[in-house]
């Protein structure tokens, strides 16, 4: 019997990530030492009091059944966190929905909201689940170019009217992945007016909300007047609190949209393990000093990596946020060629920019998920690689 994948699944572009994983595995098999800057998985640990809460609640043998949904304490903790960190008021039981990580919610949102044939505006470059979720729902992706000359903000007035008349939803992310740009209140206000005019649901991915550098403000889309009317915002405890493996996150905002997503999820999962929920409650409501210290550590790592690359003649823009550096590559290479050569010759793994969309070509993404000394070593390896391989090629500014 021959079993084939669905036509929807075949549309998903997983080739680059699979090829990158194969390249890393082959290099490791040959004994190559790899400094892995490709996967955005935090290397830092949760705060001790969060781990203590997880351990303590795990001792309660009555809490090993289905939770079915987020407990009241979790929803209230999210509302508390948003008020304290972003000055946003949320109704804990109408404007908050627990998720098994923000990617879980993003992957299901289009299925819950978008009908086959309807358009979704998606950033290019953008996090792969945005496009994949639309493809699985039978929707049509309309890419919004994120260009350096536009500060990586989409030009909403350039989207054709005939597309907007058929658009159900748009996805944005600031600070984003892989593009690490920030948006200001003026842009978010433009998005609110745009969404109202065309009756489009806005989904804002805010997973890197606490990894903001250089004293830039932490700006939630939900803090903009009218945002709750037109949008929802996804957030996660993975990057903020280093709980990536616990798979817990949330979405906040428009109650109607949240109710629709909750209805879909009721057919899919049975809730998150109670001790994990209580650990999340502890994280969301405890001292936030650790969050500020963590942001400073990522900022330090960014500076070390970029300074090291500058010694190699590779001038890379400073990321204002996230755990990534989005870097324009030397001329004469494609993103994929450059990334694969780095693994093979330098033992440094990065992600080619075209993994995130057509307009990612010409860039690579580097994750700041190694200790500072490892990042400095990675920069030294890249310097040696460029000296040996680029042979005087001009480094793009």
Order of alpha helices (4+ residues) and beta strands (2+ residues): alpha-alpha-beta-alpha-alpha-beta-alpha-beta-alpha-beta-alpha-beta-alpha-beta-alpha-beta-alpha-beta-alpha-alpha-alpha-beta-alpha-beta-beta-beta-alpha
